[in-house]
Amino acid sequence: MNQTEYKLLLEVLAIETYSKDEDEMIEFLLAFFTKHGIRACRDEIGNVYAEKGEVGAYQKYPLVVAHTDTVHRIHGNEIIPKKLLLPNYAGELKPALKGFDANDNPVGLGADCKVGIALCLILMLRQPILKAFFPVQEEIGARGAEKVDINFLQNVGYAIEFDSPANTSSITLGGKLMFNPDDEQGLGKIWTELLLEFSEKRVTEFSLEQHSYTDIVKLRPYFSCCNIPVGYYLYHTKSEYLVEEEAFMALDLGEELIKRAGYRFYDDEPHPNVSRLITQFAIYTMEITGEL
């Protein structure tokens, strides 16, 4: 992430947005896409759609996703992201961003999911061909994603959401399998192999978990999806913070996943035992880190 991209991250984190009170973020997104000459629109409920480039006759768009609301009520006293040293998943102190108001009181940073929005915007600038979806009202039941414009999804091959806490990736959401690492032709195979590679090269580790929901649970009937870990901690509290290097790594993961998955359609096969998939991935991770 370069300095211009980092500045964009801080700008997005400073925007106040709350479920059903998301106009400032929606207007920011539409102005951003207009400025950069990227096709974009909003629907009746407030969902924002963007599209860049053109796919070939037998190709499909990758889709990046991040919701526009947070759980933090609008207080009108600014959100100022400040850099502190705070623990990552392993308890190591790392440079992190935490939200304060103009009076230096802790307020919710809203990294869930504003960091995801920033990463999607950066990828929209970096990638020649990409679609983006920014649904409203995720925090109160993924209501925006439930009302997604189906026509927008017709030429999408897979979705990548940037809304998984800490170092975890959602293998299921609401009991639905998002991807299958055992499907040799599936998105899950590419995604989990990429996570294992990053574990080794970046001296980190990831886990697969079964989470309750986020927007892609509504998109999974149409294609395979994955939820990238973006490094936010203590989310839904005023003490929420974002570990910077994990957010930067999320951007790298997303970009590399698009490179490897390409412009094709994925619909991973079902699997009878998700717990086995989680355990199998954990064993691979422990082998890489020397714990086995």
N, C-alpha and C positions, 0 to 999 in steps of 0.2 A: 504494500500500500504506500503510494507516494504522498507527498505533503498536501497536494491538492485533494486527493481522495480522503486523507485523514481530516482535513478541514471540513469536507462534506459530511463525514461521520459525526463530527462535533456539532455541525449545523442541524443535522437531523435529530440528534439526541436532545438538543435544546428546545425542540418544538413540543408544546403541551398538546396532548390528545387523549381523549377518554371515550369509552364506548358510547356511541350515539352523539358524541361531541367531537367529531374528527375533521371538521371543515378546514382547519388550518393546515393539517397534514395533507388532506386531499388537494387543496389549492397549491400547496408547495410542490406536490408531485406533478400536477398538470403544468405548472409554470416551468418546472425543471425540464419536462419533455418538450415543451414548446421552445425553450431556449436552445435545446440541443437538436432540434429538428427531428424528433422521434414521434411517430404516430401514437396518439394516446387519446383516451376518452374516459368518461365516467358514466355509470348507469344510474338508474333511479334511486337505488339504495345508497349509492356512494362508492361502490367498488370502482377501482381505477384499473384500466387495461392499457398495456403498451405493447408495441410491436416494432421491431427493427429488422430491416433486410427482407429478403425473399428466399424461401426454400424452393428446391427443385421439385419436379413433378412427383418423385417418389420419396421425397424427404419429409421430415417432420421437425417442427420447432422444439427446442428445449424451452421449458417454462420455469422461471424463477418466481417465488412467492414469498410475501411477507405481509402481515396484517397491519392496518393503520391505527388500531386503538391500543391503549394500555389500560391497566386497572387503576391508574393514579388520577384522581380528580383534578381538574384544572383549578389552580390557585391564583394564577395571574401575576406571580411574583418571580418569574423567570425560572428556567432550569439551567444551572451552570455546571457542566461536567468538569470535575476537578480530578487531577491525577494523584493517586495515592498508591502505597504499597499494600496489597491485600492478597489473601491466600488463593491459590488455584486449587484444582481438584486434589492435588497431592499435598496440600498444606504449605506449599512453597510461596513465599511472598513475591509478588510480581507487580509491575506497573499496571494500575487499573483505574478506570473512570467511575466516579460516584457522583450522584446528583445533589446539588445544594441550591437553595434559593438565593435571592439577592441579599438576604440577611444572614447568610451562611448557615441556615438550618438545613439538615438532611431532608431531601425529598426523593420520591421515587424517580430513578433515572429513566425508567421505561425502556431499558435495553430490550426487554420483551415487549414489542418486537421491533423497536426502532433501529437497533443494530442491523436487523434483517433487511429493513427498508434501505439503509445506506449501502449494504452489500449488493442488493439487487440493482440499485442505481449505478454503482460502480461497474458492475458486470454489463449493464445495458450500454455503458460508454465503451467498454473494452471489447465486447463481442460484436462481430459483424452481423450476426443473425441470432435473434433472441426475442422471446416474448416474456412479459412480466404481468403478474396479477397481484393487486394490492386490495384484498378484501377488508371490509369493515366488520366491526362487532364480533371479532373472534373470541374475545374474552367472555362473552355472554352466550357462547354456544355456536361459534363459527357460522353466524347467521348470514354474513355476506357471502361466504363461500358456498353456502347452501343455495344461494340465488345467482350463482355464476351464470354468465351468458354461455350457453352450450355451444353456440356457433363459434365463439372464440377458441373453444377447445378442439374443434374439428381437426385441425392440422397440427396438434401438439403430440409429441412422442413420449414425453415424461415430464415430471415436475420435481423441482428442487426447492424445498422451503428452508429458510434460515431462521429456525425457531425452536432449536433444541438446547436445553440448558447445559451449562458446564461442558463436559466432554462426552455427553451421551448422544446417541442417535436412536430415533424412534423406529424400532422394527415393526411395532404394531401401534395403531391409534384406535381407541375405541374397540379393541378386539380385532380390527382389520389388519391383515398383513400388508405392509407397504411395499416390501420387496422380499425376494427369496434368495439368499446367498447360495443355495444348492441348485438353483436353476442356471445351467451353464450358459444359456442365452439371455439371461435376465439382467436387469439393471442392478439387482442386489449383488450379483457376482462381481460386477465392476466396482460397485460402491464399497463393499467390504474388503476387497483386495486393496483398494486405494487407502482405506483407513489403516490397514495393517502396514502398508508401505510407509505412510506418514508416521505411524508409531515407531518404526525403526529409524527412519531418516531424521525425524524431528525430536527424537528421544521423548516421546509422549505416549499416551495410550488412550484408547476410546472404549466405550462399552455400548452394547445394544440393549435397549430397554423397552418395556411396554408402557407407553404413556396414554393418558386419557384421550386427548384430542388436540388437534390444531387444524388449520384450514385444509390441508391435503387429505384429511379423512373424507372430505366431501368430493375430492377429485379422483380418489383411487379407483372408483368404478370405471373410469375412462382410460387409465394408463397407470404404470408403475410410478411410485413417488419415493423420495427420501427426504429426511429432515436432518439438516446439517447442524452439528454442535457449534454454537457461536460464542460460548464462554461467559454467559451471564449467570450470576449467583445471587441467592437470597431474593429471587424474583418475587414480585407481588408485595414487596415490603419497601419501606422508606430507606432501608439499608442496602437495597439492590446495587450491585456493581458489575462492571464488565472488565474482564482480564484482557488487556489489549492484544497480547500476542496470540491469544486464542481466537479473537475476532479476525485478526490478520490471517491466521491459518484457515479459518472458515472460508475466507475469500479465495485462498489458494486451492482449497478442497473443491469448492464450487467450480472454479475455472478449470481445474484438471478433470473433474467429472464430466463437464460439458465436452472437453476435448476427447475424452475416451469414449463416452457414450455416443457422441456425434449427433447426427440429424436423422434418427430412426425411431421407430415405435417400440415400446417395451410394455409387456403385460405379463409380469412374472407369474409362474405357476404357483398354485397354493401349496402349502406344506402342512402335514398333519401334526407336527410337534414343534411349536415355536420355541419352547423352552430348550429343546435340543440345539436349535440354531444359535440361541444366545450362549449356551454353555460351550458349544463348539468354537464360537468366535472368541470367547474369554480364554479358552485353552490356547488358541493361536496367539492371542495377545501375550499371554504369560510366557509362551515359548520365545517370543520376540524379545521381551523384556528380561529374560533370564530367570523368571520366577519358577520355571519348570525345567 
